[in-house]
Amino acid sequence: MPLEQITGQVSKRGYEVRLPLAPGEMIYGLGLQFQSVLQRGRKKTLRVNADPVGDAGDSHAPVPFYVSNLGYGILIDTARYLTIYCGDKVTKDGPHPAPAGDAQTAARVAQLPKSFERYNMDQTSEVLIEVPEAQGVDLYIFGGPTMREVVQRYNLFSGGGPLPPRWGLGFWYRAYGQARQEDVLALAEELRSNQIPCDVLGLEPGWQSHSYSCSFTWSDKFPDPDSTISKLNSKSFHVNLWEHAFTHPTAPFYKTLFPYSGDYEVWGGLVPDFLGKEARAIFGDYHEKALIANGVSGFKLDECDNSDFTHSWSFPELSRFPSGADGEQMHCLFGLRYQDTIQAAYKRRNLRTLGLVRSSHALAAPSPYVLYSDLYDHHEFIRGVVNAGFCGLLWCPEVRDAKDPEDLIRRLQTTIFSPLAMVNAWYIRNPPWKQVDREQNNAGHFAEGWEHLEAVCKQLIETRMRFVPYLYSSFVRYHQEGIPPFRALVMDYPDDPQAWAIDDQYLMGEDILVAPVTAGQHARDVYLPRGTWFDFWTGQKMDGGRRVNVDVPLEQIPVFIKSGTLLPLAVPTLHTADVESFQLNVRAYGPGTLECTLHDDDGTLKPDITTLTLIWAEDESQGSVKRSGSKGQIRYSVQKWERRLT
Amino acid sequence: MPLEQITGQVSKRGYEVRLPLAPGEMIYGLGLQFQSVLQRGRKKTLRVNADPVGDAGDSHAPVPFYVSNLGYGILIDTARYLTIYCGDKVTKDGPHPAPAGDAQTAARVAQLPKSFERYNMDQTSEVLIEVPEAQGVDLYIFGGPTMREVVQRYNLFSGGGPLPPRWGLGFWYRAYGQARQEDVLALAEELRSNQIPCDVLGLEPGWQSHSYSCSFTWSDKFPDPDSTISKLNSKSFHVNLWEHAFTHPTAPFYKTLFPYSGDYEVWGGLVPDFLGKEARAIFGDYHEKALIANGVSGFKLDECDNSDFTHSWSFPELSRFPSGADGEQMHCLFGLRYQDTIQAAYKRRNLRTLGLVRSSHALAAPSPYVLYSDLYDHHEFIRGVVNAGFCGLLWCPEVRDAKDPEDLIRRLQTTIFSPLAMVNAWYIRNPPWKQVDREQNNAGHFAEGWEHLEAVCKQLIETRMRFVPYLYSSFVRYHQEGIPPFRALVMDYPDDPQAWAIDDQYLMGEDILVAPVTAGQHARDVYLPRGTWFDFWTGQKMDGGRRVNVDVPLEQIPVFIKSGTLLPLAVPTLHTADVESFQLNVRAYGPGTLECTLHDDDGTLKPDITTLTLIWAEDESQGSVKRSGSKGQIRYSVQKWERRLT
């Protein structure tokens, strides 16, 4: 991009920035957008909002960062609700849109899909940004040369992706919101005895003596919290606790926090000023000593976004905080600094965590938190996976309710092939596979033949367990190289216009393409980029560089493996602490000498990561294992090698 | 309201206003809101937006005016996107919400429906308003003592409601967007020969030689525009032309307008600076001489809102205009001043008009324009009728496409009982009652048995014609007394908590309650306020003060007449110019001496309005007609008197 064409200007409204857009140039990013992937031709106002039902820019995690398919990225360093016009604004006096001048641009434009024409995407234009109130703004420009490298640089500049605990990549189940400690223990027992894998059990608001707002102390539903946690831990369950930051007068640190909170209450609770070190220390210290020390492995940080746009429960934008921030700035940063606060407590204990959070913002890559939403459209949930990868975010398309078993299976498939595989059953006493109807479920009436549905779900969850080694290594690459483990096709195929607008498929790790299906679909179109691909389930070989219509039997989410992939699949176990989970079946897809890389470490906060390379030479009957890097532990071993050529 | 409790404060972000809210106090208004009627407990940011899919305050016509059930209204005089928090914001240091202190308030709170509890509506609270950038703001406070009087005062302060031409209250039909002049003449012929009433034919973009943006000159589809209009006029059709204000280079006044337009183009056209008298004069003068002088009766002023929030086609908020306004201010006022511009041209010709417009704002009551939307949810369209009446707006729940005949009939029923009864068939060559399927319709394939559907629609349109005298008099009251002809139940029953949240029923004129039905409903709940009511269709008498479940046969929209009403119904005619349309059948509902008032005038811009009172004494076998007021014309006569007692 010609840097000299970037201009800035103070106005009475704030600060304006203009950046050039070339013919055929596409723009992506701006955070967790649910409604659109391709941002060229759109206007977005980046307001923090828990209910982003339109395509106006509202988001749980709006991020003032965008990336261009021409191989650069722009971070606008602001905690204001900026407005960005991604092309299509033309001044009457200024240069008018013009078609491509040079041959390279003309060639790019010539490839534009027909459906792109209405946005004038074949013309020159500009990106126009307005930052309210600011008298100037810093832009950070990330070079490529490829789009993927831009995102890598952005993520590495942020600190690199998080290194999650291995258990975080297993299966998560959140228990009924009003469950008592004996219910939770019984649930744990049921999962183990029915042989349904599970690494994390989540507790919803009922664990607290007061919510909303939060007391952060155990309710009488949990008379023996420490022993309950300890029993769960002994069965290799990690415990994740729901909370939000709004601090009820009965919270032990309410009085200490009072001077370090905003002027407005939320649900009768204080809003901690997480931009100040005092609030972070008070809040984090309590969490460390009262909860983390007793075995709580992580938290679900709810409602740290801003739901004023539906019902007015959050603090207003005109709030004032001791740190000097107003409510708008605090909304932009509240989720991020809340994550930092809890993260610092885990760091002091030298523990890794993986948690859930409802809001985030710029430069969030290193934070071991995965976003979620109270919205629930399955298509939007899939689009969330596609979009999160542009901006250093992780997104969990959790399963909550399901309208029927088909819907349950389809949603479960998506979450299984996502950063965090979770069923959030806060609203039902029994697992959804026993009964999807809420009332019936809570009355203990199970659906006829539920055992079959449970078996299907169990098999899906086992599929998740098989991918843990692959996923863990993808996260290590996120951590070390900044490559998002889940990302849009365009990020790997920026020069393929057919990939530019795809919002219902994504890449998982280096070699796998996922094309989720929603309830009611009996077939779906899948775009396979250039190269050769293999159907994960049937092994069928397929030529890429084209759109194919595939059948979608209910029990199979379309997953394709790139030819040239050596795919290590674990033996499914009930949890990741089982040493059996390091036993691998390795599948080679396609001819030639193939390699893949795996990682292992001791699970500490800053581990020596040991790298393991699996190599299968073309002419050998099986592959071999090569260790490299540090002298740390390696638990993997291969029990089976398979090769698929056709 | 205790005025001394209103406070204001400058901040670095703009200006803040705080107003008290009492326990059980309800707030309404804020313009054409589609998602909610009762605003207490909600936050709204009043952005101008053509696609308000969420409940965040975005609206075609956001109006910074609200009215309280305690009998006062507040106008915030700003053309900024203000944010208003309608209760539920609490400062940690300030007074906390408290229940009612006095007996009157306690009694009000005691009546609150159970469903209101979650919003803390039984507590004291405050309305918090933030106006960006402003260093102060004028508040206009309208007294009651009743809620209806507040709205009357607001409307009269604005100049009173518009006096529409009588033909504007007939039936409107917008022709296929690409229709040629012969198609339009054939359509007119078909409507007359099939005896389907119609007063106004609308032409969509195809009439112009260029759109979008607009050339404002006839296309080659209309080689003889003047004779076409004249032929239509001679058959008592009024012609309404679609346009928007964005002025294409081929428009005859493009060059003259250039210096009086904003810095950004929209669809390659100029944005007239309607805040300056030059742009208004250039634009209005052309319309007067080139179109109005040749018989065009009105316009549909499209896209004067702001659709940046979906696809970025409008001018940005940071635009600059010669008048000094920026784009945000211009978006707030563009629709209003556009209406003024056209209205001024009609005034110069001493003609009344009634038109359509996509955006409006504060103090709009006198403007003879009815809002419409590209959104199409039937529930929201009904809610639009309910909400528009709080703020001096009129709303048209137009019929466009229908998914099946049931949907067509249900939607047509709603538009028949609305300020402007219109089918907008821009997308189909033939009337929707011949074929609801778009492709089939355009291929000329009519549905089997379409004649029956046409007959049902015809009967509904005739129902509209029967209500024209009643509606005209309701508009005269809007004009003279400020009483909205369509309004929420709460406006007439502010002391009835059951009426407070009703968003799917409304009052039409003084005496009629309308409860529209959407496709798929086979019965519906209707809340009948205190008193006695009669079913319009069956004459069945029903006790009010309760919720009743009524059957909804497809051909009947639930309409209820208050006992004590003398209802004048016209003989249905093909258009309002037919003198037969002044022949009345008068129905008396309930016992006693009943009266109603009708109005007639010569149709000029500032007419002498003659008032006619119909009186039916309890003991007479029929009523009588009493003339009062000016010596102007009276064309009404009664051909039949009927009384219904049980």
Interface residues (C-beta under 8 A of the other chain):
Chain A: S11 K12 R13 E16 G41 R42 K43 T45 N49 D51 P52 V53 G54 D55 A56 G57 D58 T83 Y85 C86 G87 D88 K89 V90 T91 K92 D93 Y119 L128 E130 P132 E133 F258 S261 G262 D263 Y264 E265 G268 L270 D308 F309 T310 H311 S312 W313 F315 P316 E317 L318 D326 E328
Chain B: S11 K12 R13 E16 G41 R42 K43 T45 N49 D51 P52 V53 G54 D55 A56 G57 D58 T83 Y85 C86 G87 D88 K89 V90 T91 K92 D93 Y119 L128 E130 P132 E133 F258 S261 G262 D263 Y264 E265 G268 L270 D308 F309 T310 H311 S312 W313 F315 P316 E317 L318 D326 E328
